[in-house]
Amino acid sequence: MSRKPELKGRAARLARLFPAGPRQAARTPFVLLVVLLLGGGLIGLLVLNSALSEGSFKMDDLQKDTKSLTDEEQALQRDIDSYSAPDALQRRARELGMVPGGDPAFLNPDGTVKGVPSPAAQQSLEKAPAVRPPEALLLSRTIEAPPSPATPTPSTLSEPTGPPAPSAAPTEAIPETHGR
């Protein structure tokens, strides 16, 4: 029969701090705690991965939108460049009836004139533009259109009317551009 040796002094005080017999701790709560921590960690990783993949899909869609908008912007810029090219501007100006300006004159700050101005070249009737200026188109529509029955005629008015007011726009004006 074995007997435990008797401890004295400091060793006895330390021995009292430890349990006297072989006791088994309950393992069930510890196992449940470990399983819950691992499960919670896996669920957290799944949620984080889903959020990251959703953000990735949104970023991909936004990059596609950016690319299509950039392509559209470049196409519009090409159109603007083609319309603002000198030959295109000259052709469009001739279609509108504009003529090249003459030599310009400049005013110096002291009031003197630098250069000799010259008038714009006169356009011949053979070179008249196929496209009329907007003022002429509006004027020709009002002349060609018959009066509507809703508008009063001089015979239906009780008061005499005066002479017609002069027109603000000339009937066959050819706009001229002056050089800068």
Backbone as JSON Lines, residues from 0, in Angstrom:
{"i":0,"aa":"M","n":[0.8,-1.11,0.0],"ca":[0.0,0.0,0.0],"c":[0.87,1.21,0.0]}
{"i":1,"aa":"S","n":[0.64,1.85,-0.93],"ca":[1.5,2.99,-1.05],"c":[0.84,4.19,-0.41]}
{"i":2,"aa":"R","n":[1.6,4.82,0.18],"ca":[1.14,6.0,0.88],"c":[1.84,7.19,0.29]}
{"i":3,"aa":"K","n":[1.1,8.28,0.21],"ca":[1.69,9.47,-0.34],"c":[2.63,10.05,0.67]}
{"i":4,"aa":"P","n":[3.69,10.56,0.15],"ca":[4.61,11.19,1.1],"c":[4.03,12.5,1.62]}
{"i":5,"aa":"E","n":[4.28,12.79,2.77],"ca":[3.8,13.99,3.45],"c":[4.68,15.16,3.03]}
{"i":6,"aa":"L","n":[4.05,16.23,2.61],"ca":[4.78,17.4,2.18],"c":[4.8,18.4,3.31]}
{"i":7,"aa":"K","n":[5.89,19.06,3.44],"ca":[6.01,20.02,4.5],"c":[6.42,21.39,3.93]}
{"i":8,"aa":"G","n":[6.01,22.4,4.65],"ca":[6.45,23.74,4.34],"c":[5.82,24.29,3.05]}
{"i":9,"aa":"R","n":[6.71,24.81,2.24],"ca":[6.3,25.48,1.01],"c":[5.65,24.5,0.04]}
{"i":10,"aa":"A","n":[6.12,23.33,-0.07],"ca":[5.58,22.32,-0.96],"c":[4.16,21.97,-0.57]}
{"i":11,"aa":"A","n":[3.85,21.97,0.72],"ca":[2.5,21.66,1.18],"c":[1.53,22.76,0.76]}
{"i":12,"aa":"R","n":[1.97,23.98,0.86],"ca":[1.1,25.09,0.45],"c":[0.82,25.04,-1.05]}
{"i":13,"aa":"L","n":[1.8,24.72,-1.85],"ca":[1.59,24.62,-3.29],"c":[0.71,23.43,-3.64]}
{"i":14,"aa":"A","n":[0.82,22.35,-2.93],"ca":[0.03,21.16,-3.2],"c":[-1.43,21.4,-2.92]}
{"i":15,"aa":"R","n":[-1.73,22.29,-2.0],"ca":[-3.14,22.58,-1.7],"c":[-3.82,23.36,-2.85]}
{"i":16,"aa":"L","n":[-3.05,24.03,-3.64],"ca":[-3.62,24.77,-4.74],"c":[-4.11,23.85,-5.87]}
{"i":17,"aa":"F","n":[-3.52,22.7,-6.04],"ca":[-3.93,21.74,-7.06],"c":[-4.96,20.79,-6.51]}
{"i":18,"aa":"P","n":[-5.86,20.27,-7.36],"ca":[-6.84,19.31,-6.86],"c":[-6.16,18.05,-6.34]}
{"i":19,"aa":"A","n":[-6.78,17.47,-5.37],"ca":[-6.18,16.32,-4.69],"c":[-6.3,15.04,-5.48]}
{"i":20,"aa":"G","n":[-7.41,14.85,-6.16],"ca":[-7.6,13.58,-6.85],"c":[-7.69,13.76,-8.36]}
{"i":21,"aa":"P","n":[-7.61,12.65,-9.06],"ca":[-7.75,12.72,-10.51],"c":[-9.21,12.99,-10.89]}
{"i":22,"aa":"R","n":[-9.51,14.19,-11.29],"ca":[-10.87,14.58,-11.69],"c":[-10.88,14.82,-13.2]}
{"i":23,"aa":"Q","n":[-11.96,14.48,-13.78],"ca":[-12.11,14.73,-15.21],"c":[-13.03,15.93,-15.42]}
{"i":24,"aa":"A","n":[-12.57,16.86,-16.21],"ca":[-13.4,18.02,-16.53],"c":[-14.43,17.61,-17.56]}
{"i":25,"aa":"A","n":[-15.55,18.28,-17.55],"ca":[-16.61,17.98,-18.51],"c":[-16.15,18.45,-19.89]}
{"i":26,"aa":"R","n":[-16.14,17.54,-20.86],"ca":[-15.65,17.85,-22.19],"c":[-16.74,18.4,-23.1]}
{"i":27,"aa":"T","n":[-17.98,18.16,-22.81],"ca":[-19.07,18.56,-23.69],"c":[-19.12,20.08,-23.91]}
{"i":28,"aa":"P","n":[-19.09,20.92,-22.89],"ca":[-19.14,22.36,-23.16],"c":[-17.93,22.85,-23.98]}
{"i":29,"aa":"F","n":[-16.76,22.3,-23.77],"ca":[-15.59,22.7,-24.51],"c":[-15.72,22.33,-25.99]}
{"i":30,"aa":"V","n":[-16.2,21.13,-26.26],"ca":[-16.38,20.68,-27.64],"c":[-17.43,21.55,-28.34]}
{"i":31,"aa":"L","n":[-18.53,21.87,-27.66],"ca":[-19.55,22.74,-28.24],"c":[-19.0,24.13,-28.54]}
{"i":32,"aa":"L","n":[-18.19,24.65,-27.65],"ca":[-17.6,25.96,-27.86],"c":[-16.68,25.95,-29.09]}
{"i":33,"aa":"V","n":[-15.87,24.95,-29.25],"ca":[-14.97,24.85,-30.4],"c":[-15.78,24.71,-31.7]}
{"i":34,"aa":"V","n":[-16.82,23.88,-31.69],"ca":[-17.64,23.67,-32.88],"c":[-18.35,24.98,-33.26]}
{"i":35,"aa":"L","n":[-18.88,25.72,-32.27],"ca":[-19.55,26.99,-32.55],"c":[-18.57,28.02,-33.11]}
{"i":36,"aa":"L","n":[-17.37,28.09,-32.58],"ca":[-16.38,29.04,-33.1],"c":[-15.98,28.7,-34.53]}
{"i":37,"aa":"L","n":[-15.76,27.43,-34.8],"ca":[-15.41,27.04,-36.16],"c":[-16.57,27.28,-37.13]}
{"i":38,"aa":"G","n":[-17.78,26.96,-36.76],"ca":[-18.96,27.19,-37.61],"c":[-19.17,28.68,-37.87]}
{"i":39,"aa":"G","n":[-19.05,29.48,-36.82],"ca":[-19.2,30.94,-36.97],"c":[-18.13,31.51,-37.89]}
{"i":40,"aa":"G","n":[-16.91,31.0,-37.75],"ca":[-15.84,31.46,-38.63],"c":[-16.1,31.11,-40.08]}
{"i":41,"aa":"L","n":[-16.58,29.9,-40.34],"ca":[-16.88,29.48,-41.71],"c":[-18.03,30.29,-42.31]}
{"i":42,"aa":"I","n":[-19.06,30.54,-41.52],"ca":[-20.18,31.35,-42.01],"c":[-19.72,32.78,-42.28]}
{"i":43,"aa":"G","n":[-18.88,33.33,-41.41],"ca":[-18.33,34.68,-41.63],"c":[-17.51,34.75,-42.91]}
{"i":44,"aa":"L","n":[-16.69,33.73,-43.17],"ca":[-15.92,33.69,-44.41],"c":[-16.82,33.6,-45.64]}
{"i":45,"aa":"L","n":[-17.89,32.83,-45.53],"ca":[-18.83,32.71,-46.65],"c":[-19.5,34.05,-46.95]}
{"i":46,"aa":"V","n":[-19.94,34.76,-45.91],"ca":[-20.57,36.06,-46.1],"c":[-19.57,37.06,-46.7]}
{"i":47,"aa":"L","n":[-18.35,37.06,-46.2],"ca":[-17.32,37.97,-46.71],"c":[-17.0,37.66,-48.18]}
{"i":48,"aa":"N","n":[-16.88,36.38,-48.51],"ca":[-16.6,35.99,-49.89],"c":[-17.75,36.41,-50.82]}
{"i":49,"aa":"S","n":[-18.99,36.26,-50.38],"ca":[-20.15,36.67,-51.19],"c":[-20.14,38.17,-51.42]}
{"i":50,"aa":"A","n":[-19.84,38.93,-50.39],"ca":[-19.81,40.4,-50.53],"c":[-18.71,40.82,-51.5]}
{"i":51,"aa":"L","n":[-17.56,40.18,-51.41],"ca":[-16.46,40.52,-52.31],"c":[-16.8,40.16,-53.76]}
{"i":52,"aa":"S","n":[-17.44,39.02,-53.98],"ca":[-17.77,38.64,-55.35],"c":[-18.87,39.54,-55.91]}
{"i":53,"aa":"E","n":[-19.81,39.98,-55.08],"ca":[-20.84,40.92,-55.54],"c":[-20.2,42.25,-55.95]}
{"i":54,"aa":"G","n":[-19.26,42.73,-55.15],"ca":[-18.54,43.95,-55.5],"c":[-17.74,43.79,-56.78]}
{"i":55,"aa":"S","n":[-17.19,42.6,-56.98],"ca":[-16.44,42.34,-58.2],"c":[-17.35,42.39,-59.43]}
{"i":56,"aa":"F","n":[-18.55,41.82,-59.32],"ca":[-19.5,41.86,-60.43],"c":[-19.93,43.29,-60.74]}
{"i":57,"aa":"K","n":[-20.2,44.08,-59.7],"ca":[-20.57,45.48,-59.91],"c":[-19.43,46.24,-60.59]}
{"i":58,"aa":"M","n":[-18.21,45.99,-60.15],"ca":[-17.06,46.68,-60.73],"c":[-16.91,46.29,-62.21]}
{"i":59,"aa":"D","n":[-17.14,45.03,-62.54],"ca":[-17.05,44.57,-63.92],"c":[-18.11,45.26,-64.78]}
{"i":60,"aa":"D","n":[-19.34,45.36,-64.26],"ca":[-20.4,46.06,-65.0],"c":[-20.05,47.53,-65.21]}
{"i":61,"aa":"L","n":[-19.52,48.17,-64.18],"ca":[-19.15,49.59,-64.3],"c":[-18.01,49.78,-65.29]}
{"i":62,"aa":"Q","n":[-17.07,48.83,-65.33],"ca":[-15.98,48.94,-66.3],"c":[-16.51,48.79,-67.73]}
{"i":63,"aa":"K","n":[-17.48,47.9,-67.94],"ca":[-18.09,47.76,-69.27],"c":[-18.82,49.04,-69.66]}
{"i":64,"aa":"D","n":[-19.57,49.62,-68.71],"ca":[-20.27,50.88,-68.99],"c":[-19.27,51.99,-69.33]}
{"i":65,"aa":"T","n":[-18.18,52.05,-68.58],"ca":[-17.16,53.07,-68.82],"c":[-16.55,52.89,-70.2]}
{"i":66,"aa":"K","n":[-16.3,51.66,-70.59],"ca":[-15.72,51.41,-71.91],"c":[-16.68,51.83,-73.01]}
{"i":67,"aa":"S","n":[-17.95,51.5,-72.88],"ca":[-18.92,51.87,-73.93],"c":[-19.09,53.39,-73.98]}
{"i":68,"aa":"L","n":[-19.11,54.05,-72.84],"ca":[-19.24,55.51,-72.83],"c":[-17.99,56.18,-73.4]}
{"i":69,"aa":"T","n":[-16.83,55.6,-73.13],"ca":[-15.59,56.15,-73.69],"c":[-15.58,55.99,-75.21]}
{"i":70,"aa":"D","n":[-16.05,54.84,-75.7],"ca":[-16.15,54.64,-77.15],"c":[-17.1,55.65,-77.78]}
{"i":71,"aa":"E","n":[-18.24,55.87,-77.12],"ca":[-19.22,56.84,-77.63],"c":[-18.63,58.25,-77.64]}
{"i":72,"aa":"E","n":[-17.91,58.6,-76.58],"ca":[-17.29,59.92,-76.5],"c":[-16.27,60.1,-77.63]}
{"i":73,"aa":"Q","n":[-15.49,59.07,-77.9],"ca":[-14.49,59.16,-78.97],"c":[-15.16,59.29,-80.33]}
{"i":74,"aa":"A","n":[-16.28,58.58,-80.53],"ca":[-17.0,58.7,-81.81],"c":[-17.56,60.11,-81.97]}
{"i":75,"aa":"L","n":[-18.11,60.67,-80.9],"ca":[-18.62,62.03,-80.98],"c":[-17.5,63.04,-81.21]}
{"i":76,"aa":"Q","n":[-16.35,62.8,-80.6],"ca":[-15.21,63.71,-80.81],"c":[-14.73,63.64,-82.26]}
{"i":77,"aa":"R","n":[-14.75,62.43,-82.85],"ca":[-14.39,62.31,-84.27],"c":[-15.37,63.09,-85.14]}
{"i":78,"aa":"D","n":[-16.67,63.01,-84.81],"ca":[-17.66,63.78,-85.56],"c":[-17.4,65.28,-85.45]}
{"i":79,"aa":"I","n":[-17.12,65.73,-84.24],"ca":[-16.84,67.15,-84.04],"c":[-15.61,67.56,-84.83]}
{"i":80,"aa":"D","n":[-14.57,66.73,-84.79],"ca":[-13.35,67.05,-85.53],"c":[-13.61,67.11,-87.03]}
{"i":81,"aa":"S","n":[-14.46,66.21,-87.53],"ca":[-14.72,66.22,-88.98],"c":[-15.57,67.44,-89.36]}
{"i":82,"aa":"Y","n":[-16.49,67.86,-88.49],"ca":[-17.29,69.05,-88.8],"c":[-16.49,70.33,-88.66]}
{"i":83,"aa":"S","n":[-15.46,70.33,-87.81],"ca":[-14.7,71.57,-87.6],"c":[-13.44,71.62,-88.46]}
{"i":84,"aa":"A","n":[-13.26,70.68,-89.34],"ca":[-12.12,70.73,-90.26],"c":[-12.3,71.92,-91.21]}
{"i":85,"aa":"P","n":[-11.21,72.55,-91.61],"ca":[-11.34,73.75,-92.47],"c":[-12.1,73.51,-93.76]}
{"i":86,"aa":"D","n":[-11.86,72.38,-94.43],"ca":[-12.58,72.15,-95.69],"c":[-14.07,71.94,-95.46]}
{"i":87,"aa":"A","n":[-14.43,71.28,-94.35],"ca":[-15.85,71.08,-94.05],"c":[-16.52,72.41,-93.7]}
{"i":88,"aa":"L","n":[-15.81,73.26,-92.95],"ca":[-16.36,74.57,-92.62],"c":[-16.54,75.42,-93.88]}
{"i":89,"aa":"Q","n":[-15.57,75.36,-94.78],"ca":[-15.66,76.14,-96.01],"c":[-16.83,75.66,-96.87]}
{"i":90,"aa":"R","n":[-16.98,74.34,-96.99],"ca":[-18.08,73.8,-97.79],"c":[-19.43,74.2,-97.2]}
{"i":91,"aa":"R","n":[-19.57,74.09,-95.89],"ca":[-20.84,74.44,-95.23],"c":[-21.12,75.93,-95.35]}
{"i":92,"aa":"A","n":[-20.09,76.75,-95.24],"ca":[-20.27,78.2,-95.39],"c":[-20.73,78.54,-96.8]}
{"i":93,"aa":"R","n":[-20.16,77.89,-97.8],"ca":[-20.58,78.14,-99.19],"c":[-22.03,77.69,-99.39]}
{"i":94,"aa":"E","n":[-22.43,76.56,-98.76],"ca":[-23.82,76.11,-98.86],"c":[-24.77,77.13,-98.26]}
{"i":95,"aa":"L","n":[-24.33,77.83,-97.24],"ca":[-25.18,78.83,-96.6],"c":[-25.1,80.18,-97.3]}
{"i":96,"aa":"G","n":[-24.29,80.3,-98.33],"ca":[-24.21,81.53,-99.09],"c":[-23.16,82.5,-98.61]}
{"i":97,"aa":"M","n":[-22.28,82.08,-97.76],"ca":[-21.24,82.96,-97.27],"c":[-20.11,83.04,-98.29]}
{"i":98,"aa":"V","n":[-19.42,84.17,-98.3],"ca":[-18.3,84.37,-99.21],"c":[-17.06,84.68,-98.38]}
{"i":99,"aa":"P","n":[-15.88,84.41,-98.93],"ca":[-14.66,84.73,-98.18],"c":[-14.53,86.23,-97.98]}
{"i":100,"aa":"G","n":[-14.05,86.61,-96.83],"ca":[-13.87,88.02,-96.52],"c":[-12.66,88.58,-97.22]}
{"i":101,"aa":"G","n":[-12.59,89.9,-97.27],"ca":[-11.45,90.57,-97.9],"c":[-10.3,90.68,-96.91]}
{"i":102,"aa":"D","n":[-9.37,91.55,-97.25],"ca":[-8.23,91.77,-96.36],"c":[-8.71,92.54,-95.13]}
{"i":103,"aa":"P","n":[-8.32,92.12,-93.94],"ca":[-8.76,92.83,-92.74],"c":[-7.88,94.04,-92.44]}
{"i":104,"aa":"A","n":[-8.41,94.92,-91.64],"ca":[-7.65,96.05,-91.11],"c":[-7.73,95.97,-89.59]}
{"i":105,"aa":"F","n":[-6.68,96.41,-88.92],"ca":[-6.61,96.31,-87.48],"c":[-6.44,97.69,-86.87]}
{"i":106,"aa":"L","n":[-7.01,97.9,-85.72],"ca":[-6.85,99.15,-85.0],"c":[-5.77,98.97,-83.96]}
{"i":107,"aa":"N","n":[-4.82,99.86,-83.95],"ca":[-3.78,99.86,-82.92],"c":[-4.32,100.53,-81.66]}
{"i":108,"aa":"P","n":[-3.7,100.3,-80.52],"ca":[-4.18,100.92,-79.28],"c":[-4.18,102.46,-79.34]}
{"i":109,"aa":"D","n":[-3.32,103.05,-80.15],"ca":[-3.28,104.52,-80.23],"c":[-4.33,105.06,-81.2]}
{"i":110,"aa":"G","n":[-5.12,104.18,-81.86],"ca":[-6.19,104.63,-82.74],"c":[-5.84,104.63,-84.2]}
{"i":111,"aa":"T","n":[-4.61,104.29,-84.55],"ca":[-4.24,104.25,-85.96],"c":[-4.68,102.94,-86.58]}
{"i":112,"aa":"V","n":[-4.88,102.95,-87.88],"ca":[-5.34,101.76,-88.6],"c":[-4.13,101.09,-89.24]}
{"i":113,"aa":"K","n":[-4.02,99.8,-89.05],"ca":[-2.93,99.03,-89.65],"c":[-3.53,98.16,-90.75]}
{"i":114,"aa":"G","n":[-3.07,98.3,-91.96],"ca":[-3.57,97.54,-93.09],"c":[-4.61,98.32,-93.86]}
{"i":115,"aa":"V","n":[-4.92,97.81,-95.05],"ca":[-5.93,98.45,-95.9],"c":[-7.08,97.46,-96.05]}
{"i":116,"aa":"P","n":[-8.27,97.79,-95.54],"ca":[-9.38,96.84,-95.65],"c":[-9.89,96.76,-97.07]}
{"i":117,"aa":"S","n":[-10.38,95.6,-97.43],"ca":[-11.0,95.43,-98.74],"c":[-12.33,94.72,-98.54]}
{"i":118,"aa":"P","n":[-13.32,94.99,-99.39],"ca":[-14.63,94.35,-99.21],"c":[-14.56,92.87,-99.58]}
{"i":119,"aa":"A","n":[-15.55,92.15,-99.12],"ca":[-15.65,90.73,-99.45],"c":[-15.97,90.58,-100.92]}
{"i":120,"aa":"A","n":[-15.56,89.49,-101.5],"ca":[-15.81,89.23,-102.91],"c":[-17.3,89.08,-103.15]}
{"i":121,"aa":"Q","n":[-17.79,89.7,-104.21],"ca":[-19.21,89.59,-104.55],"c":[-19.47,88.22,-105.17]}
{"i":122,"aa":"Q","n":[-20.58,87.64,-104.78],"ca":[-20.93,86.32,-105.29],"c":[-21.82,86.5,-106.52]}
{"i":123,"aa":"S","n":[-21.49,85.8,-107.56],"ca":[-22.29,85.92,-108.79],"c":[-23.58,85.14,-108.62]}
{"i":124,"aa":"L","n":[-24.57,85.43,-109.47],"ca":[-25.85,84.75,-109.38],"c":[-25.74,83.29,-109.76]}
{"i":125,"aa":"E","n":[-24.75,82.91,-110.61],"ca":[-24.58,81.5,-110.96],"c":[-24.09,80.7,-109.76]}
{"i":126,"aa":"K","n":[-23.37,81.37,-108.88],"ca":[-22.84,80.67,-107.71],"c":[-23.76,80.83,-106.5]}
{"i":127,"aa":"A","n":[-25.0,81.21,-106.74],"ca":[-25.93,81.4,-105.63],"c":[-26.1,80.09,-104.88]}
{"i":128,"aa":"P","n":[-26.22,80.15,-103.59],"ca":[-26.28,78.91,-102.8],"c":[-27.57,78.14,-103.05]}
{"i":129,"aa":"A","n":[-27.45,76.83,-103.0],"ca":[-28.64,75.98,-103.13],"c":[-29.44,76.04,-101.85]}
{"i":130,"aa":"V","n":[-28.79,76.29,-100.76],"ca":[-29.45,76.39,-99.46],"c":[-29.65,77.86,-99.16]}
{"i":131,"aa":"R","n":[-30.88,78.25,-98.87],"ca":[-31.16,79.65,-98.57],"c":[-30.99,79.89,-97.07]}
{"i":132,"aa":"P","n":[-30.68,81.12,-96.71],"ca":[-30.55,81.43,-95.28],"c":[-31.9,81.27,-94.58]}
{"i":133,"aa":"P","n":[-31.91,81.02,-93.29],"ca":[-33.18,80.79,-92.57],"c":[-34.15,81.96,-92.68]}
{"i":134,"aa":"E","n":[-33.64,83.21,-92.71],"ca":[-34.54,84.36,-92.8],"c":[-35.31,84.33,-94.12]}
{"i":135,"aa":"A","n":[-34.63,83.99,-95.18],"ca":[-35.29,83.95,-96.49],"c":[-36.31,82.82,-96.54]}
{"i":136,"aa":"L","n":[-36.02,81.7,-95.9],"ca":[-36.98,80.59,-95.89],"c":[-38.24,80.98,-95.13]}
{"i":137,"aa":"L","n":[-38.09,81.65,-93.99],"ca":[-39.25,82.07,-93.22],"c":[-40.08,83.08,-93.99]}
{"i":138,"aa":"L","n":[-39.4,84.01,-94.65],"ca":[-40.1,85.04,-95.4],"c":[-40.84,84.44,-96.59]}
{"i":139,"aa":"S","n":[-40.21,83.47,-97.28],"ca":[-40.87,82.86,-98.44],"c":[-42.08,82.04,-98.01]}
{"i":140,"aa":"R","n":[-42.05,81.45,-96.85],"ca":[-43.2,80.67,-96.36],"c":[-44.37,81.58,-96.06]}
{"i":141,"aa":"T","n":[-44.09,82.75,-95.5],"ca":[-45.19,83.66,-95.18],"c":[-45.77,84.28,-96.44]}
{"i":142,"aa":"I","n":[-44.96,84.48,-97.46],"ca":[-45.46,85.05,-98.71],"c":[-46.28,84.03,-99.48]}
{"i":143,"aa":"E","n":[-45.81,82.78,-99.53],"ca":[-46.47,81.75,-100.32],"c":[-47.74,81.24,-99.66]}
{"i":144,"aa":"A","n":[-47.84,81.28,-98.34],"ca":[-48.99,80.71,-97.65],"c":[-50.2,81.63,-97.82]}
{"i":145,"aa":"P","n":[-51.36,81.07,-98.2],"ca":[-52.57,81.89,-98.32],"c":[-53.05,82.28,-96.93]}
{"i":146,"aa":"P","n":[-53.73,83.41,-96.79],"ca":[-54.19,83.81,-95.46],"c":[-55.24,82.83,-94.97]}
{"i":147,"aa":"S","n":[-55.16,82.5,-93.7],"ca":[-56.12,81.56,-93.13],"c":[-57.42,82.29,-92.84]}
{"i":148,"aa":"P","n":[-58.55,81.59,-92.8],"ca":[-59.84,82.24,-92.57],"c":[-59.93,82.86,-91.18]}
{"i":149,"aa":"A","n":[-59.13,82.42,-90.26],"ca":[-59.21,82.96,-88.9],"c":[-58.59,84.35,-88.81]}
{"i":150,"aa":"T","n":[-57.68,84.7,-89.74],"ca":[-57.08,86.02,-89.7],"c":[-58.0,87.02,-90.38]}
{"i":151,"aa":"P","n":[-58.18,88.16,-89.79],"ca":[-59.09,89.15,-90.41],"c":[-58.45,89.77,-91.64]}
{"i":152,"aa":"T","n":[-59.22,90.02,-92.62],"ca":[-58.77,90.7,-93.84],"c":[-59.18,92.16,-93.74]}
{"i":153,"aa":"P","n":[-58.55,93.02,-94.54],"ca":[-58.9,94.45,-94.45],"c":[-60.38,94.72,-94.72]}
{"i":154,"aa":"S","n":[-61.04,93.9,-95.51],"ca":[-62.45,94.15,-95.8],"c":[-63.32,93.83,-94.59]}
{"i":155,"aa":"T","n":[-62.87,92.93,-93.7],"ca":[-63.67,92.58,-92.54],"c":[-63.41,93.47,-91.35]}
{"i":156,"aa":"L","n":[-62.36,94.28,-91.4],"ca":[-62.05,95.16,-90.3],"c":[-62.93,96.4,-90.38]}
{"i":157,"aa":"S","n":[-63.38,96.89,-89.24],"ca":[-64.21,98.08,-89.23],"c":[-63.38,99.35,-89.3]}
{"i":158,"aa":"E","n":[-62.12,99.3,-88.85],"ca":[-61.26,100.46,-88.87],"c":[-60.34,100.39,-90.07]}
{"i":159,"aa":"P","n":[-60.02,101.51,-90.67],"ca":[-59.08,101.48,-91.79],"c":[-57.68,101.15,-91.29]}
{"i":160,"aa":"T","n":[-56.95,100.48,-92.1],"ca":[-55.59,100.12,-91.72],"c":[-54.62,101.01,-92.45]}
{"i":161,"aa":"G","n":[-53.46,101.17,-91.84],"ca":[-52.43,102.0,-92.44],"c":[-51.61,101.18,-93.4]}
{"i":162,"aa":"P","n":[-50.55,101.78,-93.93],"ca":[-49.67,101.04,-94.84],"c":[-48.99,99.9,-94.08]}
{"i":163,"aa":"P","n":[-48.65,98.85,-94.76],"ca":[-48.0,97.72,-94.07],"c":[-46.65,98.14,-93.52]}
{"i":164,"aa":"A","n":[-46.3,97.52,-92.41],"ca":[-45.02,97.81,-91.76],"c":[-43.89,97.25,-92.6]}
{"i":165,"aa":"P","n":[-42.75,97.95,-92.67],"ca":[-41.63,97.42,-93.46],"c":[-41.1,96.14,-92.84]}
{"i":166,"aa":"S","n":[-40.67,95.25,-93.7],"ca":[-40.15,93.96,-93.25],"c":[-38.76,94.14,-92.66]}
{"i":167,"aa":"A","n":[-38.48,93.41,-91.58],"ca":[-37.18,93.51,-90.93],"c":[-36.12,92.75,-91.71]}
{"i":168,"aa":"A","n":[-36.51,91.67,-92.38],"ca":[-35.54,90.85,-93.11],"c":[-35.67,91.12,-94.6]}
{"i":169,"aa":"P","n":[-34.57,91.32,-95.32],"ca":[-34.65,91.5,-96.77],"c":[-35.07,90.19,-97.43]}
{"i":170,"aa":"T","n":[-35.69,90.31,-98.6],"ca":[-36.21,89.11,-99.25],"c":[-35.11,88.26,-99.83]}
{"i":171,"aa":"E","n":[-34.11,88.82,-100.42],"ca":[-33.03,88.04,-101.02],"c":[-31.69,88.54,-100.5]}
{"i":172,"aa":"A","n":[-31.46,88.37,-99.24],"ca":[-30.19,88.83,-98.66],"c":[-29.16,87.73,-98.78]}
{"i":173,"aa":"I","n":[-27.96,88.09,-99.19],"ca":[-26.86,87.14,-99.25],"c":[-25.92,87.52,-98.12]}
{"i":174,"aa":"P","n":[-25.85,86.69,-97.07],"ca":[-24.99,87.05,-95.95],"c":[-23.52,87.02,-96.36]}
{"i":175,"aa":"E","n":[-22.79,87.94,-95.83],"ca":[-21.35,88.02,-96.1],"c":[-20.61,87.9,-94.79]}
{"i":176,"aa":"T","n":[-19.47,87.29,-94.84],"ca":[-18.62,87.23,-93.66],"c":[-17.47,88.2,-93.83]}
{"i":177,"aa":"H","n":[-17.08,88.79,-92.78],"ca":[-15.94,89.71,-92.81],"c":[-14.8,89.05,-92.09]}
{"i":178,"aa":"G","n":[-13.62,89.13,-92.62],"ca":[-12.43,88.51,-92.03],"c":[-12.08,89.14,-90.71]}
{"i":179,"aa":"R","n":[-11.45,88.35,-89.89],"ca":[-11.05,88.85,-88.57],"c":[-9.66,89.32,-88.57]}
